[in-house]
Amino acid sequence: MNENFSFYVQRYFMSYLMKQHNYGSNTISSYRDTFRLFLKFMAESHTDISKIEIEEVSYDIVLKFLAWLADIRKNGVSTKNVRLAHIKSFFRYVLMTAPEYSEQCRKILNIPFGKEDKKPPACMSTNAIKQLLASIDSSSDEGLRHLALLSLIYDSACRVQEIITLNVVDFHAGQCCRIYVHGKGNKYRSIPLLSETEKIVSVYIKHFHLTSDSPLFCNKKGERLTRQGIRYILQKYSKMANESTPGIIDGAVSPHWLRHSKATHLVERGVNLYNVRDFLGHESIATTQIYLTTNPDVTRKAIESVAEKTVPESLGYFSQDERNDLLSFLDSLG
């Protein structure tokens, strides 16, 4: 007996994304949102989403879904490509577990991604970074906390969520100062820090009498900082930097700009692209290569430097009614 779409989606999330690949909550949420949108699209097409069969999710339906994202949701090429990547990942799983649907799966897997202009990530110059940090009055408690925060984000090139989840115990001062970061895919990595950053963070920890099990960065309420909180802090000092030196920071800066800036500066200084990949926690060198596009001469040197290198590249908890209620299942992942 053929199982319905809901059955395969739940198996895909539970046994493939969560157990086999061990994806983190943010990644799971992104995949979940794709399937939520797909169910919304199907519902608007007058389909009973509780009874969708896997065969109904055809090549033509996926194309119509992508058109719906563009026309109704006003999604750009990049967002559509993310949704398509999630759909393709799902059908690769279906192909592995239910080969009787191989023709349907292969047609969907052959849907091309939309073409988008490849632009280098927005980033700041080293002078802009210096001006940003120089705008902080570290003689105040708040200023010291903000200087430690922004210095660490830039020097480590951490993702915002990685900074948010840091505890004091993850910071290791000493001759080879480093932080231990819990990154994407529940993977851990060790990131070396400059001595200047070590001094700032050490002074900050000592000043606030933080214990080893304390969150490294909290707000005034004693709670962990949020993405919005970090963005607010960064934009506050970006505005001050621009008031001091008009135009030194161009655009509405975001915390991810600091990560992009550090990566770009490393590549521009000739750091091996594979080392930058490991430093950033990228799974693929292809993701890191976007930082080459900022400077043609850097691109040439980086390509030459790596040319000779080779890199080896449970449903039992749910009742049948719960299995059929796919929206409830997807909501439970949030």
KEKE-3310 file (N, C-alpha, C; in steps of 0.2 Angstrom, whole numbers, plus 5000, padded with zeros to 4 digits):
npx = (5004:5003:5011:5005:5009:5012:5017:5030:5036:5037:5045:5056:5060:5062:5070:5080:5084:5086:5091:5100:5108:5109:5105:5104:5093:5089:5092:5083:5071:5071:5069:5057:5048:5048:5040:5029:5025:5023:5012:5002:5001:4996:4984:4978:4975:4964:4966:4964:4974:4977:4976:4985:4993:5009:5012:5005:5013:5020:5031:5026:5018:5028:5034:5024:5022:5034:5032:5021:5027:5035:5026:5015:5020:5030:5044:5061:5074:5084:5078:5068:5077:5082:5070:5068:5079:5077:5065:5071:5080:5072:5066:5077:5078:5066:5069:5079:5073:5061:5061:5051:5046:5055:5056:5047:5054:5067:5063:5059:5071:5079:5075:5080:5090:5086:5094:5105:5112:5128:5135:5148:5148:5141:5152:5164:5177:5194:5198:5185:5181:5190:5186:5173:5175:5182:5173:5167:5164:5174:5175:5164:5152:5143:5149:5161:5156:5150:5161:5169:5160:5158:5171:5174:5165:5169:5183:5182:5174:5161:5145:5129:5121:5130:5138:5128:5125:5137:5146:5155:5164:5168:5177:5194:5208:5225:5241:5238:5225:5208:5191:5178:5166:5149:5142:5134:5123:5125:5139:5155:5169:5185:5191:5204:5210:5215:5228:5224:5210:5208:5213:5203:5191:5195:5197:5184:5176:5182:5179:5165:5163:5160:5155:5161:5151:5142:5132:5141:5138:5126:5110:5103:5094:5099:5098:5102:5109:5100:5097:5091:5095:5109:5110:5105:5115:5126:5122:5120:5133:5138:5132:5137:5150:5149:5145:5157:5166:5160:5151:5160:5155:5145:5128:5114:5121:5123:5125:5130:5138:5150:5156:5157:5166:5177:5181:5183:5194:5204:5205:5210:5222:5229:5227:5226:5212:5206:5209:5202:5189:5188:5190:5178:5169:5162:5154:5158:5170:5166:5156:5164:5171:5165:5171:5181:5178:5179:5191:5200:5214:5216:5208:5215:5228:5223:5217:5229:5236:5228:5228:5235:5230:5221:5205:5197:5184:5058:5045:5036:5031:5020:5003:4991:4982:4989:5000:4994:4991:4999:5003:5002:5012:5023:5023:5026:5040:5045)
npy = (4994:5011:5025:5041:5058:5065:5055:5052:5065:5066:5056:5060:5072:5067:5055:5057:5071:5075:5064:5057:5067:5077:5090:5107:5117:5129:5127:5116:5123:5131:5122:5117:5128:5129:5118:5121:5132:5126:5117:5127:5133:5122:5121:5132:5129:5122:5109:5095:5095:5085:5073:5072:5063:5055:5054:5065:5076:5082:5085:5096:5101:5106:5115:5125:5128:5135:5146:5152:5156:5166:5175:5177:5177:5185:5182:5183:5177:5171:5166:5158:5148:5143:5137:5127:5120:5113:5106:5097:5090:5083:5075:5068:5060:5052:5045:5037:5029:5025:5018:5015:5027:5033:5039:5050:5057:5059:5068:5080:5082:5087:5099:5115:5127:5144:5158:5169:5185:5184:5192:5199:5196:5209:5220:5227:5239:5237:5249:5254:5245:5247:5261:5259:5251:5260:5269:5266:5269:5262:5264:5264:5253:5247:5250:5243:5230:5230:5233:5221:5212:5216:5216:5202:5196:5201:5196:5183:5179:5173:5166:5174:5167:5158:5166:5170:5159:5156:5152:5157:5147:5143:5151:5152:5158:5162:5157:5152:5158:5154:5151:5139:5134:5131:5126:5126:5112:5105:5105:5106:5118:5125:5141:5152:5166:5184:5192:5204:5204:5194:5200:5211:5203:5196:5206:5211:5199:5198:5210:5210:5199:5186:5169:5153:5145:5154:5163:5171:5183:5194:5203:5219:5214:5202:5191:5180:5188:5193:5191:5202:5211:5212:5216:5229:5235:5235:5243:5255:5259:5260:5270:5280:5279:5284:5297:5302:5299:5303:5292:5281:5269:5260:5258:5248:5241:5224:5211:5200:5206:5208:5196:5192:5203:5199:5187:5191:5200:5191:5183:5192:5195:5184:5172:5154:5147:5135:5135:5146:5142:5132:5140:5148:5138:5132:5119:5116:5120:5128:5137:5145:5151:5163:5174:5176:5184:5198:5204:5203:5200:5194:5183:5176:5173:5165:5154:5149:5145:5135:5126:5114:5106:5093:5088:5076:5074:5044:5037:5030:5036:5043:5044:5037:5047:5058:5057:5060:5073:5084:5098:5100:5092:5099:5111:5107:5106:5119)
npz = (5000:4995:5004:5010:5006:5018:5026:5020:5022:5035:5039:5032:5039:5052:5052:5043:5041:5054:5062:5054:5047:5057:5058:5064:5074:5068:5054:5052:5054:5043:5033:5037:5035:5021:5017:5024:5016:5004:5007:5010:4997:4990:4997:4993:4980:4981:4986:4997:5009:5019:5013:5003:4990:4987:4973:4968:4970:4958:4944:4937:4947:4956:4948:4947:4960:4962:4953:4960:4972:4966:4960:4969:4982:4980:4980:4978:4966:4973:4985:4980:4975:4987:4992:4982:4983:4995:4992:4982:4990:4998:4988:4984:4995:4995:4983:4987:4997:4992:4978:4968:4964:4956:4943:4944:4954:4948:4938:4945:4952:4941:4939:4935:4944:4947:4939:4946:4950:4955:4968:4978:4995:5006:5015:5026:5026:5032:5039:5042:5051:5061:5064:5068:5080:5088:5091:5102:5119:5130:5144:5151:5159:5150:5138:5138:5138:5125:5117:5119:5114:5100:5095:5097:5088:5076:5075:5077:5067:5069:5067:5071:5079:5085:5093:5102:5109:5116:5131:5146:5149:5136:5131:5130:5137:5135:5129:5116:5113:5111:5106:5108:5098:5095:5081:5065:5060:5072:5074:5081:5083:5084:5087:5084:5092:5091:5101:5106:5106:5115:5127:5128:5130:5141:5151:5151:5156:5169:5174:5176:5184:5179:5179:5175:5170:5166:5153:5140:5135:5139:5141:5148:5157:5161:5153:5139:5125:5110:5092:5087:5097:5096:5083:5085:5094:5085:5075:5081:5085:5072:5066:5074:5070:5057:5059:5064:5054:5039:5028:5030:5033:5023:5020:5028:5040:5046:5058:5052:5042:5049:5050:5036:5033:5040:5034:5020:5022:5027:5015:5006:5011:5008:5014:5014:5005:5010:5023:5027:5025:5035:5046:5045:5046:5036:5026:5013:5001:4990:4995:5002:4992:4987:4992:4985:4974:4977:4973:4959:4958:4969:4968:4957:4963:4974:4967:4961:4972:4977:4967:4966:4976:4983:4989:4998:4995:5074:5069:5077:5088:5084:5082:5069:5065:5069:5060:5048:5050:5044:5045:5058:5063:5057:5063:5076:5075:5077)
capx = (5000:5007:5010:5004:5015:5013:5021:5037:5039:5039:5051:5062:5062:5064:5076:5085:5087:5087:5095:5106:5112:5110:5104:5102:5086:5088:5091:5076:5065:5071:5066:5050:5045:5047:5035:5023:5023:5020:5005:4998:5000:4991:4977:4975:4973:4958:4968:4964:4981:4978:4976:4989:4997:5016:5012:5002:5018:5023:5036:5022:5016:5033:5035:5018:5024:5040:5029:5017:5032:5037:5020:5010:5024:5035:5050:5066:5077:5088:5073:5065:5082:5082:5065:5069:5084:5074:5061:5075:5083:5066:5064:5082:5077:5061:5072:5083:5069:5055:5063:5046:5044:5061:5055:5045:5059:5072:5061:5060:5078:5082:5072:5086:5089:5085:5100:5105:5118:5133:5138:5152:5144:5142:5157:5167:5185:5198:5197:5178:5180:5193:5182:5167:5177:5185:5167:5164:5168:5175:5176:5158:5151:5140:5154:5165:5152:5149:5168:5170:5155:5159:5178:5174:5161:5173:5189:5181:5169:5156:5138:5126:5118:5136:5139:5123:5125:5143:5146:5162:5169:5170:5183:5200:5213:5232:5246:5234:5218:5203:5184:5175:5159:5144:5140:5128:5124:5128:5146:5159:5175:5189:5193:5209:5209:5221:5229:5220:5203:5209:5214:5197:5186:5197:5195:5176:5174:5184:5175:5158:5163:5157:5158:5162:5144:5138:5132:5146:5135:5119:5107:5103:5090:5103:5096:5106:5107:5096:5099:5089:5099:5116:5109:5104:5121:5130:5119:5121:5140:5139:5129:5142:5156:5148:5145:5164:5169:5155:5152:5165:5151:5139:5122:5112:5125:5120:5130:5133:5143:5157:5158:5159:5172:5183:5182:5186:5200:5208:5207:5214:5229:5232:5226:5223:5205:5204:5210:5196:5183:5188:5189:5171:5164:5159:5155:5160:5174:5162:5153:5170:5174:5162:5175:5187:5176:5180:5197:5202:5220:5216:5206:5221:5232:5220:5217:5235:5238:5225:5227:5238:5228:5215:5202:5192:5178:5055:5038:5032:5028:5014:4997:4990:4979:4995:5004:4990:4990:5006:5004:5003:5019:5028:5022:5030:5047:5047)
capy = (5000:5017:5029:5047:5063:5066:5049:5053:5071:5065:5051:5064:5076:5063:5050:5060:5078:5076:5059:5056:5073:5080:5097:5111:5120:5135:5123:5112:5128:5134:5117:5117:5134:5127:5113:5125:5136:5121:5115:5133:5133:5116:5122:5138:5126:5118:5102:5093:5094:5079:5067:5072:5057:5057:5055:5071:5081:5080:5090:5101:5105:5109:5121:5129:5131:5140:5152:5155:5159:5172:5179:5178:5178:5190:5180:5183:5171:5167:5163:5152:5143:5139:5132:5122:5115:5109:5101:5092:5086:5078:5070:5063:5055:5048:5041:5032:5025:5022:5018:5015:5034:5036:5043:5056:5060:5062:5074:5085:5084:5090:5106:5120:5133:5151:5161:5175:5188:5183:5198:5197:5198:5216:5220:5234:5239:5237:5256:5255:5241:5251:5267:5256:5249:5266:5273:5263:5271:5256:5266:5262:5245:5245:5251:5237:5224:5231:5232:5214:5208:5217:5214:5195:5194:5202:5193:5175:5178:5169:5168:5178:5162:5155:5171:5170:5153:5155:5153:5159:5141:5142:5156:5149:5163:5159:5158:5150:5159:5152:5150:5133:5136:5126:5129:5123:5105:5103:5103:5111:5120:5129:5147:5156:5174:5188:5194:5210:5202:5190:5205:5214:5199:5194:5211:5211:5194:5199:5216:5208:5194:5181:5163:5148:5143:5160:5165:5176:5190:5195:5210:5222:5209:5196:5186:5180:5193:5191:5193:5209:5215:5212:5221:5236:5237:5236:5249:5261:5261:5261:5277:5285:5279:5288:5304:5304:5299:5302:5287:5276:5263:5261:5254:5246:5236:5219:5207:5196:5210:5207:5189:5193:5207:5196:5182:5195:5202:5185:5181:5197:5194:5178:5166:5149:5146:5129:5137:5151:5137:5128:5145:5150:5132:5130:5112:5116:5126:5132:5142:5150:5154:5169:5179:5178:5189:5205:5207:5199:5198:5189:5177:5173:5171:5160:5149:5146:5142:5128:5122:5107:5102:5088:5087:5070:5076:5038:5038:5026:5040:5047:5040:5038:5054:5063:5057:5063:5080:5086:5104:5100:5090:5104:5116:5104:5107:5125)
capz = (5000:4995:5009:5007:5006:5025:5029:5018:5024:5042:5039:5030:5044:5058:5051:5038:5043:5062:5065:5050:5046:5064:5057:5070:5074:5063:5048:5052:5054:5036:5029:5039:5032:5014:5017:5026:5011:4999:5009:5009:4990:4988:4999:4989:4974:4983:4987:5003:5011:5023:5009:4997:4989:4985:4966:4966:4970:4952:4941:4935:4953:4959:4944:4949:4967:4961:4950:4965:4976:4963:4958:4974:4988:4978:4982:4973:4964:4979:4990:4977:4974:4993:4992:4977:4985:5000:4988:4979:4995:5000:4983:4984:5000:4992:4978:4991:5001:4988:4971:4963:4962:4953:4937:4946:4958:4943:4934:4949:4953:4935:4938:4935:4948:4944:4938:4950:4950:4960:4971:4984:5001:5009:5020:5028:5025:5039:5042:5044:5057:5066:5066:5072:5087:5091:5093:5108:5125:5134:5151:5154:5159:5144:5132:5139:5135:5118:5114:5119:5109:5093:5094:5096:5082:5070:5076:5076:5061:5071:5065:5077:5084:5088:5098:5107:5113:5120:5138:5148:5148:5129:5130:5133:5137:5136:5123:5110:5115:5106:5108:5106:5095:5093:5075:5061:5060:5078:5074:5085:5080:5088:5083:5087:5093:5092:5108:5107:5107:5121:5132:5129:5133:5148:5155:5152:5160:5176:5177:5177:5188:5176:5181:5169:5167:5164:5146:5139:5133:5142:5140:5155:5161:5163:5148:5133:5119:5105:5086:5087:5102:5093:5077:5088:5096:5079:5071:5086:5084:5065:5066:5077:5066:5051:5061:5065:5047:5035:5023:5030:5033:5018:5020:5034:5042:5050:5062:5047:5039:5052:5047:5029:5032:5042:5029:5015:5024:5027:5008:5003:5014:5005:5018:5010:5005:5014:5030:5028:5025:5041:5051:5045:5048:5030:5024:5006:4998:4985:4999:5004:4986:4985:4995:4980:4969:4979:4970:4954:4959:4975:4965:4954:4968:4978:4963:4960:4979:4979:4961:4967:4982:4982:4996:4998:4996:5073:5068:5081:5093:5082:5080:5062:5064:5069:5054:5043:5051:5042:5047:5066:5063:5055:5068:5081:5074:5078)
cpx = (5004:5005:5009:5010:5017:5018:5029:5040:5041:5045:5057:5065:5065:5070:5081:5088:5090:5092:5101:5111:5113:5109:5102:5095:5084:5087:5085:5070:5065:5067:5058:5046:5043:5041:5028:5020:5020:5013:5000:4996:4995:4984:4974:4973:4968:4960:4967:4971:4982:4978:4980:4994:5004:5016:5009:5007:5022:5028:5032:5020:5022:5035:5030:5020:5029:5037:5025:5022:5034:5031:5016:5014:5029:5042:5055:5070:5081:5084:5070:5070:5083:5076:5065:5074:5081:5069:5065:5078:5078:5066:5071:5081:5071:5064:5076:5078:5063:5057:5057:5044:5050:5060:5052:5050:5065:5070:5061:5067:5082:5079:5078:5084:5089:5092:5100:5112:5122:5137:5142:5148:5146:5147:5160:5174:5188:5197:5190:5178:5184:5189:5176:5169:5179:5179:5164:5168:5168:5176:5170:5157:5148:5145:5159:5162:5152:5156:5170:5166:5157:5166:5178:5170:5166:5179:5188:5177:5164:5149:5135:5124:5124:5138:5134:5123:5132:5142:5154:5166:5171:5175:5189:5206:5220:5236:5243:5227:5214:5196:5182:5167:5155:5140:5134:5129:5126:5135:5150:5166:5179:5192:5198:5208:5215:5222:5225:5213:5203:5209:5207:5192:5188:5195:5187:5174:5176:5180:5168:5158:5159:5160:5158:5156:5140:5138:5138:5144:5128:5116:5107:5098:5093:5101:5101:5104:5104:5099:5097:5093:5106:5116:5109:5111:5126:5128:5120:5128:5142:5137:5134:5149:5155:5147:5152:5167:5164:5156:5157:5161:5145:5134:5120:5115:5121:5126:5134:5139:5150:5160:5161:5165:5178:5186:5186:5193:5206:5210:5211:5221:5232:5231:5223:5216:5202:5204:5204:5190:5183:5187:5181:5166:5160:5160:5159:5165:5171:5158:5158:5172:5171:5166:5181:5185:5177:5186:5200:5209:5221:5213:5211:5225:5229:5219:5223:5237:5234:5225:5230:5235:5222:5212:5196:5185:5172:5047:5033:5029:5022:5009:4996:4987:4984:4999:5001:4990:4997:5007:5005:5010:5024:5028:5026:5037:5050:5049)
cpy = (5006:5022:5036:5052:5065:5061:5051:5060:5070:5061:5055:5068:5072:5059:5053:5066:5078:5070:5058:5061:5078:5088:5101:5114:5125:5132:5120:5117:5130:5128:5116:5122:5132:5123:5116:5129:5131:5119:5121:5134:5128:5118:5128:5135:5121:5110:5101:5090:5088:5073:5068:5066:5059:5058:5062:5077:5080:5086:5096:5105:5109:5116:5127:5132:5136:5147:5155:5159:5166:5177:5181:5180:5184:5189:5181:5177:5167:5163:5157:5147:5139:5134:5126:5117:5111:5104:5095:5088:5081:5073:5065:5058:5050:5043:5036:5027:5022:5022:5018:5022:5037:5040:5050:5060:5063:5068:5080:5087:5087:5097:5111:5125:5139:5154:5168:5178:5187:5189:5196:5200:5205:5215:5227:5233:5239:5244:5257:5251:5245:5257:5264:5255:5255:5270:5271:5266:5265:5258:5265:5255:5243:5245:5245:5231:5224:5230:5225:5210:5209:5215:5206:5193:5195:5197:5185:5174:5173:5171:5170:5172:5159:5159:5171:5164:5152:5156:5155:5153:5140:5146:5153:5154:5159:5161:5157:5151:5157:5152:5143:5135:5130:5128:5125:5116:5102:5101:5109:5112:5125:5135:5151:5163:5178:5190:5200:5209:5198:5195:5209:5210:5197:5199:5212:5205:5195:5205:5214:5202:5188:5174:5158:5146:5148:5161:5171:5183:5190:5202:5213:5218:5203:5190:5186:5185:5190:5193:5201:5214:5217:5217:5228:5239:5239:5242:5255:5264:5263:5268:5282:5285:5284:5295:5306:5304:5298:5297:5282:5269:5264:5256:5252:5240:5231:5215:5203:5199:5209:5201:5189:5197:5203:5191:5185:5197:5197:5183:5186:5197:5188:5172:5160:5148:5141:5131:5142:5147:5134:5134:5147:5144:5130:5123:5111:5122:5130:5138:5148:5154:5161:5175:5181:5183:5196:5208:5202:5196:5193:5183:5173:5170:5165:5154:5145:5143:5136:5124:5115:5103:5098:5087:5081:5073:5071:5039:5034:5030:5044:5042:5041:5045:5059:5063:5060:5071:5083:5093:5104:5097:5095:5109:5114:5105:5114:5126)
cpz = (5000:5001:5006:5008:5013:5028:5027:5021:5032:5043:5037:5035:5050:5057:5047:5040:5050:5064:5061:5049:5052:5063:5063:5069:5069:5056:5047:5051:5046:5032:5030:5035:5024:5013:5019:5020:5005:5001:5008:5001:4988:4991:4995:4982:4975:4983:4995:5006:5016:5019:5003:4996:4986:4977:4964:4966:4964:4950:4940:4941:4956:4955:4946:4955:4966:4958:4955:4970:4973:4962:4964:4981:4986:4980:4976:4971:4969:4983:4987:4976:4981:4994:4988:4980:4991:4997:4985:4984:4997:4995:4982:4989:4998:4987:4981:4994:4997:4980:4966:4961:4958:4947:4939:4950:4953:4940:4939:4951:4947:4934:4939:4941:4944:4944:4942:4949:4956:4962:4977:4990:5004:5015:5021:5027:5032:5043:5045:5051:5063:5069:5070:5079:5091:5093:5099:5114:5130:5142:5155:5154:5152:5138:5132:5136:5128:5114:5113:5114:5102:5091:5093:5090:5076:5070:5074:5070:5063:5068:5072:5082:5088:5094:5104:5112:5117:5127:5140:5147:5141:5127:5134:5132:5137:5130:5117:5112:5109:5110:5105:5104:5093:5087:5071:5060:5066:5078:5078:5082:5085:5084:5087:5087:5093:5099:5110:5109:5114:5127:5134:5133:5140:5153:5157:5157:5168:5178:5179:5182:5186:5178:5175:5166:5165:5156:5145:5138:5135:5140:5147:5159:5163:5158:5142:5128:5114:5098:5085:5091:5099:5087:5080:5090:5090:5076:5075:5084:5076:5063:5068:5073:5060:5053:5062:5058:5042:5029:5024:5031:5028:5018:5027:5036:5047:5053:5057:5043:5042:5050:5040:5029:5034:5037:5023:5016:5024:5020:5005:5005:5012:5009:5014:5011:5009:5021:5032:5029:5032:5047:5051:5047:5042:5028:5017:5004:4994:4989:5000:4998:4984:4987:4990:4975:4971:4975:4965:4955:4964:4972:4961:4958:4972:4974:4962:4967:4980:4973:4962:4973:4980:4989:4995:5000:4999:5074:5073:5087:5091:5080:5072:5061:5064:5063:5049:5044:5050:5045:5055:5067:5062:5060:5075:5081:5076:5085)
residu = (MET:ASN:GLU:ASN:PHE:SER:PHE:TYR:VAL:GLN:ARG:TYR:PHE:MET:SER:TYR:LEU:MET:LYS:GLN:HIS:ASN:TYR:GLY:SER:ASN:THR:ILE:SER:SER:TYR:ARG:ASP:THR:PHE:ARG:LEU:PHE:LEU:LYS:PHE:MET:ALA:GLU:SER:HIS:THR:ASP:ILE:SER:LYS:ILE:GLU:ILE:GLU:GLU:VAL:SER:TYR:ASP:ILE:VAL:LEU:LYS:PHE:LEU:ALA:TRP:LEU:ALA:ASP:ILE:ARG:LYS:ASN:GLY:VAL:SER:THR:LYS:ASN:VAL:ARG:LEU:ALA:HIS:ILE:LYS:SER:PHE:PHE:ARG:TYR:VAL:LEU:MET:THR:ALA:PRO:GLU:TYR:SER:GLU:GLN:CYS:ARG:LYS:ILE:LEU:ASN:ILE:PRO:PHE:GLY:LYS:GLU:ASP:LYS:LYS:PRO:PRO:ALA:CYS:MET:SER:THR:ASN:ALA:ILE:LYS:GLN:LEU:LEU:ALA:SER:ILE:ASP:SER:SER:SER:ASP:GLU:GLY:LEU:ARG:HIS:LEU:ALA:LEU:LEU:SER:LEU:ILE:TYR:ASP:SER:ALA:CYS:ARG:VAL:GLN:GLU:ILE:ILE:THR:LEU:ASN:VAL:VAL:ASP:PHE:HIS:ALA:GLY:GLN:CYS:CYS:ARG:ILE:TYR:VAL:HIS:GLY:LYS:GLY:ASN:LYS:TYR:ARG:SER:ILE:PRO:LEU:LEU:SER:GLU:THR:GLU:LYS:ILE:VAL:SER:VAL:TYR:ILE:LYS:HIS:PHE:HIS:LEU:THR:SER:ASP:SER:PRO:LEU:PHE:CYS:ASN:LYS:LYS:GLY:GLU:ARG:LEU:THR:ARG:GLN:GLY:ILE:ARG:TYR:ILE:LEU:GLN:LYS:TYR:SER:LYS:MET:ALA:ASN:GLU:SER:THR:PRO:GLY:ILE:ILE:ASP:GLY:ALA:VAL:SER:PRO:HIS:TRP:LEU:ARG:HIS:SER:LYS:ALA:THR:HIS:LEU:VAL:GLU:ARG:GLY:VAL:ASN:LEU:TYR:ASN:VAL:ARG:ASP:PHE:LEU:GLY:HIS:GLU:SER:ILE:ALA:THR:THR:GLN:ILE:TYR:LEU:THR:THR:ASN:PRO:ASP:VAL:THR:ARG:LYS:ALA:ILE:GLU:SER:VAL:ALA:GLU:LYS:THR:VAL:PRO:GLU:SER:LEU:GLY:TYR:PHE:SER:GLN:ASP:GLU:ARG:ASN:ASP:LEU:LEU:SER:PHE:LEU:ASP:SER:LEU:GLY)
# end
